[in-house]
Amino acid sequence: MAADKAPRRILVVGPSWVGDMVLAHSLFQIIRQQQPGAVIDVAAPAWTMPLLDRMPEVSGKIALPFKHGQLALRERIRFGRSLRANAYQQAILLTNSFKSAILPLAAGIPVRTGFLGEMRFGLLNDIRPLDKQALPRTVDRFVSLGLPPATALPPSLPDPHLTSDRTKAAETLARLGRALPTGPVIGLCPGAEYGEAKRWPVEYYAEVANRVLTQGNEVWLFGSEKDTAVTADINRLTQDRCLDLGGRTRLGEAVDLMALCDTVVSNDSGLMHVAAALGVKLIAVYGSSDPHHTPPMSPQAVVLWLGLDCSPCFKRTCPLGHLNCLKQIAPERVLQEMAL
């Protein structure tokens, strides 16, 4: 009897943004659907590892040691050569930079798939055309790279899904001097690393929080160290009645805590995609960005976007100075979606 065929080994070079890494889970699911025995290893910045830990389709995680924006040519070549023993048959690049394509070539991976990006002739040998009309969403583009060339997308794509750990959530709360909640929890994600043109006003978040607190519910404020000023302002406007998690949790801890929320209100941010992938009710507020390009992929998600003549502008700050795309979404509109 002939020996069983060895499973196909695929290296995915992952993105550097929280939201994009969450959306990449749709690709991992598609690969496993089409190649059930495939081994999927993901090489990405170290901080993304907690997300990959919550994606059961991912076989192995490779933390890249390079600083953001750093070419580090010799180091990339050396690191790529260290992966040759893994005998990958294909690399799929979800990034478009020149430097990200060095590693798969150095690793001797025979099929290197991606969009042309920064003129990556020679580095990639399976260059796919990027038809932005046929592939309008980021998730569409990711999934297309996992399909054979010239293959149409499936009629529907699997939504990203992150697993969570209630026991670890309880441990994190205990570290913060809190117990597991006994009633409804509303999570607020007021940050957006991209810029203020994606951030719903602090006073609007505070108004929502005060209404929720008045009804006896808990409010948890999520954010990274860069969001601490914003979460602190909201907490101050609620007389410090919220659990301010800004800068106090690692990414994996935030995922486990967010899974305990009944509803999450979020700007268009990485945490918005995390909430969607956890399957909690989500109200996503969009300003300068386009919900048709990076929507939250969940049937539990409601998108609030005005689609003004000046939006989406994709700017970090409002070029007209009024921020109407966000300010004209009143707190009452969010509260209506929350049925409060």
ABEGO torsion letter per residue (X at the ends): XBBBBBBBBBBBBBBABAAAAAAAAAAAAAAAAABAABBBBBBBBAAAAAAAAABAABABBBBBABBBGBAGAAAAAAAAAAAAAAGBABBBBABABAAAAAAAAAAGBABBBEBAEBGABGABABBBBBBAAABABAAAAAAAAABBBGBBBBABBBBBBBBBBAAAAAAAAAAAGBBBBABBBBBBBABBAAEAAABBBAAAAAAAAAAAAAAGBBBBBBEBAAAAAAAAAAAAAAGGABBBABGABBAAAAAAAAAABABBBBBBBAAAAAAAAAGBBBBBBBBABBAAABBBBBAABBBBBAGBAAOBAGBABBAAGAGAAAAABBAAAAAAAAGX
